[in-house]
Amino acid sequence: MMARLPGLGPRSARRAVLFLIKKRSILLGPLADAMRQVADTARECLNCGNIGTTDICEICRSEKRGNGELCVVEDVADLWAMERSGVFKGRYHVLGGTLSALDAVGPDELRIPKLVDRVKSEEIQEVILALNATVDGQTTAHYIAEQLEGGVRVTSLAQGVPIGGELDYLDDGTISAALRARKSV
Amino acid sequence: MCACFVKSLSLSHFRSHRLTRLKLDSRPVVFHGANGAGKTNILEAVSLLSPGRGLRRAGVEEFGRRPESLGWKIKADIDVSGRAHELETTAEPGQARTVRVDGKSRPQIALGRIVRIVWLVPAMDRIWLEGAEGRRRFLDRMTMSFMPEHAEAVLAYDKAMRERNRLLKDMVRDAHWYQVLERQMGDSGAAIMSNRNATLERLAKAQTGAETAFPAADLSIEHPNGVLLTSAGHLTDLLESGRQADLRAGRTLIGPHRVDMRGVFTQKGVPAEQCSTGEQKALLISLVLANARSLAEDTGAAPLILLDEVAAHLDSIRRRALYDEICGLGAQAWMTGTGAELFTDLGDRAQVFKVVEGQAGSEVRQ
């Protein structure tokens, strides 16, 4: 069962299980309790798709976060990454994937109609598309931008040189994106 | 002229080779031996030092030696104009092919920027007679040798087209979704067409005035229904206006994936498909040599040239001329043939190996 988890092969799954058994009282028991609790209480926010313990998550309930900015992310892990930075003070909308006709993932499966509704009902002034810089991510970003055209300002995250990154290690695509998005110093 | 050559090659559990190690210099490399001995497998391994599926267009699972199925590895030390690179490509069973360049994991496309490889295999002999797909692939292969970034445009176009085709098949009517995909196809499609046209120009230039025993080929691109695919905007518009027809057909009917490459035997003015079998082969060799000449001019080093069973269909005059041209280019050409006598004209200008089928797989002997 452990080997079915993402990132774990059969060998590492076996090692993890043996380690948990060895640390039964300090790790296995508490982990089992925590997992039981998550299984009982974790649910998707009906508004944004974030994971929480209530029907509407804390971020959506917080009035402080209602500043007119809405950040669209592919999945909850991306939302957590944005939250870790502590920079974004608005609300989120989790799509749950990217458009893919080949995998039968269309706009309805991605909560895009819900996003369009939220933009109107929550008086959103800016939608920030924080989608992955992959072909599918960019297809989805363009699709959403077309859907929201005219009603709201739509922006996307900048692409280019990572902080602490060295030019020598960057691929050509990143360098050319960074060059196109250059700014005055 | 500087050279690009493989200094050492090691194959582990690749096709019929359990463990094969070769130490080489910059001269052409010849492998002779009986059918099924494993000669072409060595050339295929070298072809995998470039992006893609290699000269047989095989799936990654086909490369592993059977019955062990332990996965496979190809390792090569390459000298490109005096600069050494260590290339490694490998796959574990059931996993995708991975690439390491100078000890670091890199995407496959990185290989195309280090070493340029062109090839000619017997499966391409009927290229002028069969469907347009083979000719397009041949043209794209040559284009990638000039412009490694062409691979990215082809991948992006194919991905967007497959998505659009699925929408067409499922009769999806979401115009926004189509528009996004059509714009992507327009951008990447225009890049593909521009790269292909640039390649034809380079090949024409490389053939003009070249001292070669092989006939020149006039190449041109034929657009479907005579429609010129000139710019990204134009292609996007064509896709949008053709959407209803595409919906009825269930697939995309216009774009770079539908164009054809036509060839004409220049001196005779005869279309390639009407030439004799020998002439068709000579035209292909001529194009591969023109490709190599042009690359040598561009990059300062001739590419690696893989010629599988190339000598068998050539008379002794053309054979000698081919060897002279390869040596004149300073290219490390890798050639195979069933008998060593096919390569006697090369004398000590080549490194000759015999490949035999041993108990533990293919064996290579000097």
Contacts between the chains, C-beta under 8 A, distances in Angstrom:
chain1	res1	chain2	res2	distance
A	99	B	163	8.0
A	99	B	177	6.9
A	100	B	163	6.9
A	101	B	163	4.4
A	101	B	164	7.4
A	101	B	166	3.8
A	101	B	167	4.8
A	101	B	170	7.2
A	101	B	172	7.2
A	101	B	177	7.6
A	102	B	162	6.0
A	102	B	163	6.1
A	102	B	166	5.3
A	106	B	172	7.3
A	106	B	174	7.4
A	106	B	177	7.6
A	107	B	174	6.7
A	107	B	177	7.2
A	135	B	156	6.2
A	135	B	159	5.6
A	135	B	160	7.6
A	135	B	184	7.6
A	139	B	160	7.5
A	139	B	163	7.4
A	139	B	180	5.5
A	139	B	181	6.8
A	139	B	184	6.7
A	142	B	180	4.4
A	142	B	183	7.1
A	143	B	176	5.7
A	143	B	177	6.0
A	143	B	180	4.8
A	146	B	176	4.3
A	146	B	179	6.3
A	146	B	180	6.6
A	147	B	176	6.0
A	171	B	107	7.7
A	172	B	149	7.2
A	173	B	152	7.8
